[in-house]
Amino acid sequence: MPLRVAVQMDPLDRINIKGDSTFALMLEAQARGHSLYHYLARPHL
């Protein structure tokens, strides 16, 4: 049963995809057929 997975992390253009564990988990989730969503933390105002 596919899942919808939301991940909070830094902007994708700022991460090192070769060493980022969150990115690796996202790739594995995608390979297993899950839907992925990425969002940024909103700074406190």
PQR file of N, CA, C, O and H, with PARSE charges and radii, in Angstrom:
ATOM      1  N   MET A   1       0.846  -1.171   0.000 -0.4000 1.5000
ATOM      2  CA  MET A   1       0.000   0.000   0.000 -0.0000 2.0000
ATOM      3  C   MET A   1       0.898   1.243   0.000  0.5500 1.7000
ATOM      4  O   MET A   1       1.647   1.450   0.955 -0.5500 1.4000
ATOM      5  N   PRO A   2       0.842   2.057  -1.028 -0.5600 1.5000
ATOM      6  CA  PRO A   2       1.689   3.250  -1.107  0.2800 2.0000
ATOM      7  C   PRO A   2       1.343   4.272  -0.028  0.5500 1.7000
ATOM      8  O   PRO A   2       0.182   4.436   0.347 -0.5500 1.4000
ATOM      9  N   LEU A   3       2.358   4.943   0.453 -0.4000 1.5000
ATOM     10  CA  LEU A   3       2.204   5.990   1.458 -0.0000 2.0000
ATOM     11  C   LEU A   3       2.412   7.357   0.839  0.5500 1.7000
ATOM     12  O   LEU A   3       3.011   7.483  -0.230 -0.5500 1.4000
ATOM     13  H   LEU A   3       3.301   4.810   0.149  0.4000 1.0000
ATOM     14  N   ARG A   4       1.915   8.377   1.514 -0.4000 1.5000
ATOM     15  CA  ARG A   4       2.233   9.767   1.179 -0.0000 2.0000
ATOM     16  C   ARG A   4       3.207  10.233   2.254  0.5500 1.7000
ATOM     17  O   ARG A   4       2.852  10.289   3.431 -0.5500 1.4000
ATOM     18  H   ARG A   4       1.428   8.275   2.382  0.4000 1.0000
ATOM     19  N   VAL A   5       4.417  10.566   1.862 -0.4000 1.5000
ATOM     20  CA  VAL A   5       5.474  10.905   2.802 -0.0000 2.0000
ATOM     21  C   VAL A   5       5.851  12.374   2.629  0.5500 1.7000
ATOM     22  O   VAL A   5       6.219  12.800   1.535 -0.5500 1.4000
ATOM     23  H   VAL A   5       4.705  10.521   0.905  0.4000 1.0000
ATOM     24  N   ALA A   6       5.758  13.145   3.711 -0.4000 1.5000
ATOM     25  CA  ALA A   6       6.166  14.545   3.701 -0.0000 2.0000
ATOM     26  C   ALA A   6       7.457  14.671   4.491  0.5500 1.7000
ATOM     27  O   ALA A   6       7.581  14.125   5.587 -0.5500 1.4000
ATOM     28  H   ALA A   6       5.459  12.799   4.600  0.4000 1.0000
ATOM     29  N   VAL A   7       8.424  15.399   3.925 -0.4000 1.5000
ATOM     30  CA  VAL A   7       9.741  15.530   4.540 -0.0000 2.0000
ATOM     31  C   VAL A   7      10.078  17.007   4.699  0.5500 1.7000
ATOM     32  O   VAL A   7      10.029  17.777   3.740 -0.5500 1.4000
ATOM     33  H   VAL A   7       8.324  15.843   3.034  0.4000 1.0000
ATOM     34  N   GLN A   8      10.421  17.387   5.925 -0.4000 1.5000
ATOM     35  CA  GLN A   8      10.888  18.756   6.167 -0.0000 2.0000
ATOM     36  C   GLN A   8      12.404  18.737   6.127  0.5500 1.7000
ATOM     37  O   GLN A   8      13.048  17.993   6.866 -0.5500 1.4000
ATOM     38  H   GLN A   8      10.461  16.761   6.704  0.4000 1.0000
ATOM     39  N   MET A   9      12.967  19.559   5.262 -0.4000 1.5000
ATOM     40  CA  MET A   9      14.421  19.629   5.167 -0.0000 2.0000
ATOM     41  C   MET A   9      14.827  20.932   4.507  0.5500 1.7000
ATOM     42  O   MET A   9      13.980  21.732   4.110 -0.5500 1.4000
ATOM     43  H   MET A   9      12.445  20.164   4.661  0.4000 1.0000
ATOM     44  N   ASP A  10      16.136  21.138   4.395 -0.4000 1.5000
ATOM     45  CA  ASP A  10      16.667  22.321   3.727 -0.0000 2.0000
ATOM     46  C   ASP A  10      16.221  22.337   2.274  0.5500 1.7000
ATOM     47  O   ASP A  10      15.799  21.312   1.738 -0.5500 1.4000
ATOM     48  H   ASP A  10      16.824  20.487   4.717  0.4000 1.0000
ATOM     49  N   PRO A  11      16.316  23.507   1.631 -0.5600 1.5000
ATOM     50  CA  PRO A  11      16.001  23.567   0.199  0.2800 2.0000
ATOM     51  C   PRO A  11      16.831  22.543  -0.573  0.5500 1.7000
ATOM     52  O   PRO A  11      18.018  22.362  -0.301 -0.5500 1.4000
ATOM     53  N   LEU A  12      16.208  21.890  -1.518 -0.4000 1.5000
ATOM     54  CA  LEU A  12      16.879  20.805  -2.244 -0.0000 2.0000
ATOM     55  C   LEU A  12      18.135  21.270  -2.968  0.5500 1.7000
ATOM     56  O   LEU A  12      19.072  20.491  -3.138 -0.5500 1.4000
ATOM     57  H   LEU A  12      15.244  22.037  -1.738  0.4000 1.0000
ATOM     58  N   ASP A  13      18.166  22.524  -3.393 -0.4000 1.5000
ATOM     59  CA  ASP A  13      19.356  23.004  -4.105 -0.0000 2.0000
ATOM     60  C   ASP A  13      20.539  23.266  -3.174  0.5500 1.7000
ATOM     61  O   ASP A  13      21.628  23.592  -3.645 -0.5500 1.4000
ATOM     62  H   ASP A  13      17.405  23.157  -3.255  0.4000 1.0000
ATOM     63  N   ARG A  14      20.344  23.131  -1.872 -0.4000 1.5000
ATOM     64  CA  ARG A  14      21.416  23.373  -0.899 -0.0000 2.0000
ATOM     65  C   ARG A  14      21.966  22.103  -0.256  0.5500 1.7000
ATOM     66  O   ARG A  14      22.923  22.178   0.515 -0.5500 1.4000
ATOM     67  H   ARG A  14      19.459  22.866  -1.489  0.4000 1.0000
ATOM     68  N   ILE A  15      21.400  20.962  -0.545 -0.4000 1.5000
ATOM     69  CA  ILE A  15      21.869  19.744   0.117 -0.0000 2.0000
ATOM     70  C   ILE A  15      22.913  19.032  -0.737  0.5500 1.7000
ATOM     71  O   ILE A  15      22.969  19.198  -1.956 -0.5500 1.4000
ATOM     72  H   ILE A  15      20.622  20.900  -1.171  0.4000 1.0000
ATOM     73  N   ASN A  16      23.732  18.240  -0.065 -0.4000 1.5000
ATOM     74  CA  ASN A  16      24.717  17.398  -0.728 -0.0000 2.0000
ATOM     75  C   ASN A  16      24.074  16.021  -0.910  0.5500 1.7000
ATOM     76  O   ASN A  16      24.029  15.229   0.031 -0.5500 1.4000
ATOM     77  H   ASN A  16      23.687  18.105   0.925  0.4000 1.0000
ATOM     78  N   ILE A  17      23.582  15.737  -2.107 -0.4000 1.5000
ATOM     79  CA  ILE A  17      22.820  14.500  -2.313 -0.0000 2.0000
ATOM     80  C   ILE A  17      23.667  13.250  -2.125  0.5500 1.7000
ATOM     81  O   ILE A  17      23.119  12.171  -1.903 -0.5500 1.4000
ATOM     82  H   ILE A  17      23.618  16.381  -2.871  0.4000 1.0000
ATOM     83  N   LYS A  18      24.978  13.365  -2.207 -0.4000 1.5000
ATOM     84  CA  LYS A  18      25.842  12.195  -2.000 -0.0000 2.0000
ATOM     85  C   LYS A  18      25.976  11.827  -0.532  0.5500 1.7000
ATOM     86  O   LYS A  18      26.314  10.686  -0.218 -0.5500 1.4000
ATOM     87  H   LYS A  18      25.424  14.241  -2.387  0.4000 1.0000
ATOM     88  N   GLY A  19      25.719  12.769   0.379 -0.4000 1.5000
ATOM     89  CA  GLY A  19      25.920  12.478   1.788 -0.0000 2.0000
ATOM     90  C   GLY A  19      24.728  12.750   2.680  0.5500 1.7000
ATOM     91  O   GLY A  19      24.840  12.619   3.899 -0.5500 1.4000
ATOM     92  H   GLY A  19      25.444  13.696   0.123  0.4000 1.0000
ATOM     93  N   ASP A  20      23.606  13.119   2.124 -0.4000 1.5000
ATOM     94  CA  ASP A  20      22.435  13.466   2.927 -0.0000 2.0000
ATOM     95  C   ASP A  20      21.560  12.242   3.156  0.5500 1.7000
ATOM     96  O   ASP A  20      21.023  11.668   2.208 -0.5500 1.4000
ATOM     97  H   ASP A  20      23.515  13.225   1.134  0.4000 1.0000
ATOM     98  N   SER A  21      21.418  11.844   4.415 -0.4000 1.5000
ATOM     99  CA  SER A  21      20.652  10.635   4.727 -0.0000 2.0000
ATOM    100  C   SER A  21      19.162  10.798   4.451  0.5500 1.7000
ATOM    101  O   SER A  21      18.501   9.840   4.050 -0.5500 1.4000
ATOM    102  H   SER A  21      21.854  12.310   5.185  0.4000 1.0000
ATOM    103  N   THR A  22      18.623  12.004   4.661 -0.4000 1.5000
ATOM    104  CA  THR A  22      17.211  12.233   4.376 -0.0000 2.0000
ATOM    105  C   THR A  22      16.931  12.058   2.893  0.5500 1.7000
ATOM    106  O   THR A  22      15.920  11.468   2.511 -0.5500 1.4000
ATOM    107  H   THR A  22      19.160  12.782   4.987  0.4000 1.0000
ATOM    108  N   PHE A  23      17.829  12.570   2.059 -0.4000 1.5000
ATOM    109  CA  PHE A  23      17.664  12.419   0.621 -0.0000 2.0000
ATOM    110  C   PHE A  23      17.708  10.938   0.231  0.5500 1.7000
ATOM    111  O   PHE A  23      16.941  10.495  -0.624 -0.5500 1.4000
ATOM    112  H   PHE A  23      18.650  13.049   2.369  0.4000 1.0000
ATOM    113  N   ALA A  24      18.598  10.183   0.854 -0.4000 1.5000
ATOM    114  CA  ALA A  24      18.683   8.740   0.577 -0.0000 2.0000
ATOM    115  C   ALA A  24      17.381   8.033   0.952  0.5500 1.7000
ATOM    116  O   ALA A  24      16.913   7.160   0.221 -0.5500 1.4000
ATOM    117  H   ALA A  24      19.221  10.543   1.549  0.4000 1.0000
ATOM    118  N   LEU A  25      16.798   8.408   2.085 -0.4000 1.5000
ATOM    119  CA  LEU A  25      15.516   7.814   2.485 -0.0000 2.0000
ATOM    120  C   LEU A  25      14.409   8.174   1.504  0.5500 1.7000
ATOM    121  O   LEU A  25      13.539   7.356   1.209 -0.5500 1.4000
ATOM    122  H   LEU A  25      17.178   9.118   2.679  0.4000 1.0000
ATOM    123  N   MET A  26      14.448   9.400   1.005 -0.4000 1.5000
ATOM    124  CA  MET A  26      13.451   9.823   0.021 -0.0000 2.0000
ATOM    125  C   MET A  26      13.576   9.010  -1.272  0.5500 1.7000
ATOM    126  O   MET A  26      12.572   8.608  -1.859 -0.5500 1.4000
ATOM    127  H   MET A  26      15.156  10.065   1.245  0.4000 1.0000
ATOM    128  N   LEU A  27      14.805   8.775  -1.705 -0.4000 1.5000
ATOM    129  CA  LEU A  27      15.015   7.965  -2.911 -0.0000 2.0000
ATOM    130  C   LEU A  27      14.468   6.553  -2.728  0.5500 1.7000
ATOM    131  O   LEU A  27      13.838   6.001  -3.631 -0.5500 1.4000
ATOM    132  H   LEU A  27      15.621   9.102  -1.229  0.4000 1.0000
ATOM    133  N   GLU A  28      14.709   5.977  -1.564 -0.4000 1.5000
ATOM    134  CA  GLU A  28      14.219   4.623  -1.307 -0.0000 2.0000
ATOM    135  C   GLU A  28      12.696   4.587  -1.257  0.5500 1.7000
ATOM    136  O   GLU A  28      12.075   3.661  -1.780 -0.5500 1.4000
ATOM    137  H   GLU A  28      15.221   6.425  -0.831  0.4000 1.0000
ATOM    138  N   ALA A  29      12.101   5.584  -0.633 -0.4000 1.5000
ATOM    139  CA  ALA A  29      10.637   5.646  -0.582 -0.0000 2.0000
ATOM    140  C   ALA A  29      10.060   5.767  -1.985  0.5500 1.7000
ATOM    141  O   ALA A  29       9.061   5.126  -2.308 -0.5500 1.4000
ATOM    142  H   ALA A  29      12.606   6.335  -0.208  0.4000 1.0000
ATOM    143  N   GLN A  30      10.689   6.587  -2.813 -0.4000 1.5000
ATOM    144  CA  GLN A  30      10.230   6.744  -4.196 -0.0000 2.0000
ATOM    145  C   GLN A  30      10.372   5.434  -4.963  0.5500 1.7000
ATOM    146  O   GLN A  30       9.489   5.061  -5.735 -0.5500 1.4000
ATOM    147  H   GLN A  30      11.501   7.107  -2.551  0.4000 1.0000
ATOM    148  N   ALA A  31      11.475   4.744  -4.750 -0.4000 1.5000
ATOM    149  CA  ALA A  31      11.698   3.465  -5.431 -0.0000 2.0000
ATOM    150  C   ALA A  31      10.647   2.428  -5.034  0.5500 1.7000
ATOM    151  O   ALA A  31      10.345   1.521  -5.809 -0.5500 1.4000
ATOM    152  H   ALA A  31      12.193   5.047  -4.123  0.4000 1.0000
ATOM    153  N   ARG A  32      10.097   2.560  -3.843 -0.4000 1.5000
ATOM    154  CA  ARG A  32       9.068   1.625  -3.368 -0.0000 2.0000
ATOM    155  C   ARG A  32       7.660   2.058  -3.753  0.5500 1.7000
ATOM    156  O   ARG A  32       6.684   1.417  -3.362 -0.5500 1.4000
ATOM    157  H   ARG A  32      10.342   3.297  -3.213  0.4000 1.0000
ATOM    158  N   GLY A  33       7.548   3.148  -4.522 -0.4000 1.5000
ATOM    159  CA  GLY A  33       6.250   3.564  -5.037 -0.0000 2.0000
ATOM    160  C   GLY A  33       5.474   4.546  -4.182  0.5500 1.7000
ATOM    161  O   GLY A  33       4.294   4.787  -4.436 -0.5500 1.4000
ATOM    162  H   GLY A  33       8.340   3.668  -4.839  0.4000 1.0000
ATOM    163  N   HIS A  34       6.117   5.119  -3.169 -0.4000 1.5000
ATOM    164  CA  HIS A  34       5.440   6.081  -2.307 -0.0000 2.0000
ATOM    165  C   HIS A  34       5.473   7.470  -2.937  0.5500 1.7000
ATOM    166  O   HIS A  34       6.363   7.778  -3.729 -0.5500 1.4000
ATOM    167  H   HIS A  34       7.076   4.923  -2.962  0.4000 1.0000
ATOM    168  N   SER A  35       4.501   8.304  -2.583 -0.4000 1.5000
ATOM    169  CA  SER A  35       4.459   9.694  -3.035 -0.0000 2.0000
ATOM    170  C   SER A  35       5.242  10.543  -2.045  0.5500 1.7000
ATOM    171  O   SER A  35       5.097  10.389  -0.832 -0.5500 1.4000
ATOM    172  H   SER A  35       3.777   8.054  -1.940  0.4000 1.0000
ATOM    173  N   LEU A  36       6.077  11.445  -2.568 -0.4000 1.5000
ATOM    174  CA  LEU A  36       6.923  12.271  -1.707 -0.0000 2.0000
ATOM    175  C   LEU A  36       6.546  13.736  -1.816  0.5500 1.7000
ATOM    176  O   LEU A  36       6.207  14.233  -2.890 -0.5500 1.4000
ATOM    177  H   LEU A  36       6.195  11.570  -3.553  0.4000 1.0000
ATOM    178  N   TYR A  37       6.613  14.417  -0.675 -0.4000 1.5000
ATOM    179  CA  TYR A  37       6.356  15.843  -0.601 -0.0000 2.0000
ATOM    180  C   TYR A  37       7.465  16.465   0.228  0.5500 1.7000
ATOM    181  O   TYR A  37       7.861  15.918   1.258 -0.5500 1.4000
ATOM    182  H   TYR A  37       6.889  14.013   0.197  0.4000 1.0000
ATOM    183  N   HIS A  38       7.961  17.597  -0.217 -0.4000 1.5000
ATOM    184  CA  HIS A  38       9.038  18.306   0.465 -0.0000 2.0000
ATOM    185  C   HIS A  38       8.515  19.654   0.910  0.5500 1.7000
ATOM    186  O   HIS A  38       7.848  20.355   0.149 -0.5500 1.4000
ATOM    187  H   HIS A  38       7.639  18.041  -1.053  0.4000 1.0000
ATOM    188  N   TYR A  39       8.822  20.020   2.155 -0.4000 1.5000
ATOM    189  CA  TYR A  39       8.425  21.346   2.634 -0.0000 2.0000
ATOM    190  C   TYR A  39       9.539  21.940   3.476  0.5500 1.7000
ATOM    191  O   TYR A  39      10.369  21.225   4.038 -0.5500 1.4000
ATOM    192  H   TYR A  39       9.364  19.451   2.774  0.4000 1.0000
ATOM    193  N   LEU A  40       9.539  23.257   3.552 -0.4000 1.5000
ATOM    194  CA  LEU A  40      10.545  23.986   4.326 -0.0000 2.0000
ATOM    195  C   LEU A  40       9.945  24.436   5.649  0.5500 1.7000
ATOM    196  O   LEU A  40       8.738  24.653   5.754 -0.5500 1.4000
ATOM    197  H   LEU A  40       8.865  23.837   3.096  0.4000 1.0000
ATOM    198  N   ALA A  41      10.793  24.572   6.651 -0.4000 1.5000
ATOM    199  CA  ALA A  41      10.339  25.103   7.927 -0.0000 2.0000
ATOM    200  C   ALA A  41      10.104  26.598   7.769  0.5500 1.7000
ATOM    201  O   ALA A  41      10.909  27.296   7.151 -0.5500 1.4000
ATOM    202  H   ALA A  41      11.773  24.395   6.566  0.4000 1.0000
ATOM    203  N   ARG A  42       9.041  27.072   8.307 -0.4000 1.5000
ATOM    204  CA  ARG A  42       8.760  28.501   8.267 -0.0000 2.0000
ATOM    205  C   ARG A  42       9.426  29.147   9.478  0.5500 1.7000
ATOM    206  O   ARG A  42       9.203  28.710  10.607 -0.5500 1.4000
ATOM    207  H   ARG A  42       8.387  26.505   8.809  0.4000 1.0000
ATOM    208  N   PRO A  43      10.234  30.174   9.262 -0.5600 1.5000
ATOM    209  CA  PRO A  43      10.887  30.822  10.407  0.2800 2.0000
ATOM    210  C   PRO A  43       9.874  31.487  11.327  0.5500 1.7000
ATOM    211  O   PRO A  43       8.832  31.974  10.888 -0.5500 1.4000
ATOM    212  N   HIS A  44      10.202  31.494  12.603 -0.4000 1.5000
ATOM    213  CA  HIS A  44       9.324  32.156  13.578 -0.0000 2.0000
ATOM    214  C   HIS A  44       9.363  33.646  13.346  0.5500 1.7000
ATOM    215  O   HIS A  44      10.429  34.219  13.119 -0.5500 1.4000
ATOM    216  H   HIS A  44      11.048  31.098  12.960  0.4000 1.0000
ATOM    217  N   LEU A  45       8.224  34.265  13.400 -0.4000 1.5000
ATOM    218  CA  LEU A  45       8.149  35.713  13.183 -0.0000 2.0000
ATOM    219  C   LEU A  45       8.014  36.451  14.486  0.5500 1.7000
ATOM    220  O   LEU A  45       7.937  37.680  14.494 -0.5500 1.4000
ATOM    221  H   LEU A  45       7.359  33.800  13.584  0.4000 1.0000
TER
END
